[in-house]
Amino acid sequence: MEKTKTLATFAALSQSSRLDAFRLLIRAGSKGMAAGEISEALGVKQNTMSANLSVLFQAGLIRNTREGRSIRYFVDMDGLRGMLGFLMEDCCGGDPDLCRPVLDAIACNC
């Protein structure tokens, strides 16, 4: 991921409701969540949540699919991986032992 794209991801996550929605979608996993479910779970008006989801989508952090009249959202793991990869690409001056605690902390415990 390039620097400009990474900055867009950080800008998208720099607002409280968007960060909460992103983390909620990470927890939802491959099932994702409908826009209304996200709005209800976070106690945010649907039109406000729709705008927030649009920002996350444009930043490449989430993806969506239409299900009839509803839209289901999912974390875009490639976008997340790209952001984290950009941050870690020059990690630790060639000493992988320095990176290990960070990688262990973000590793999935599934």
C-alpha positions in Angstrom: 0.0 0.0 0.0 1.3 3.4 -0.8 1.6 6.3 1.7 -1.4 8.3 0.3 -3.7 5.3 0.6 -2.5 4.6 4.1 -3.2 8.1 5.1 -6.7 7.7 3.8 -7.2 4.6 5.9 -6.1 6.5 9.0 -8.3 9.4 8.2 -11.3 7.0 7.8 -10.6 5.5 11.2 -10.0 8.8 13.0 -13.7 9.3 13.8 -15.2 7.4 16.7 -18.3 5.9 15.0 -16.3 4.7 12.0 -13.7 3.1 14.2 -16.4 1.4 16.2 -18.1 0.2 13.0 -14.8 -1.1 11.7 -14.0 -3.0 14.9 -17.6 -4.4 14.9 -17.2 -5.7 11.4 -13.8 -7.3 12.3 -15.7 -9.2 15.1 -18.5 -10.2 12.7 -16.0 -12.0 10.6 -17.1 -13.6 7.3 -20.8 -13.2 8.1 -20.5 -9.4 7.9 -23.4 -7.3 9.1 -26.3 -5.4 7.4 -26.1 -1.7 7.6 -29.1 -1.5 9.9 -27.6 -4.0 12.2 -24.4 -2.0 12.5 -26.4 1.2 13.1 -28.5 -0.5 15.8 -25.6 -2.1 17.5 -23.7 1.2 17.8 -26.7 3.4 18.5 -26.1 5.6 15.5 -28.7 7.0 13.1 -28.9 5.0 9.9 -28.2 7.9 7.6 -25.2 8.9 9.7 -23.9 5.3 9.7 -24.5 5.1 6.0 -22.2 8.1 5.5 -19.6 6.5 7.9 -19.7 3.2 6.0 -19.2 5.0 2.7 -16.0 6.7 4.1 -14.7 3.3 5.3 -15.5 1.8 1.9 -13.8 4.6 -0.1 -10.7 4.1 2.1 -10.6 0.4 1.1 -11.2 -0.9 4.7 -14.6 -2.5 4.1 -16.5 -4.1 1.2 -20.2 -4.6 0.6 -22.7 -6.7 -1.2 -26.4 -6.0 -1.9 -28.9 -8.4 -0.4 -32.3 -7.3 -1.8 -33.0 -3.9 -0.3 -30.2 -4.2 2.3 -26.5 -3.9 2.0 -24.2 -6.2 4.0 -20.7 -5.0 5.0 -17.6 -6.9 5.6 -14.0 -6.0 6.6 -11.8 -5.9 3.5 -8.9 -8.0 4.8 -6.7 -7.0 1.9 -7.2 -3.4 2.8 -6.4 -4.1 6.5 -3.4 -6.2 5.5 -2.1 -3.5 3.2 -2.3 -0.8 5.9 -0.6 -3.0 8.5 2.0 -4.1 5.9 2.8 -0.5 5.0 3.4 0.2 8.7 5.6 -2.8 9.2 7.5 -3.1 6.0 10.7 -1.5 7.3 10.2 -2.9 10.8 13.0 -3.4 13.3 16.1 -2.7 11.2 16.3 -6.3 10.1 15.9 -7.8 13.6 12.8 -9.9 13.5 12.8 -10.5 17.3 11.9 -6.8 17.7 8.8 -7.2 15.6 7.6 -10.5 17.1 5.7 -8.9 20.1 3.8 -6.7 17.7 3.0 -9.6 15.3 1.9 -11.8 18.2 -0.4 -9.1 19.5 -2.2 -8.7 16.2 -2.3 -12.4 15.3 -5.8 -13.9 15.2 -6.6 -16.3 18.0 -9.3 -18.1 16.0 
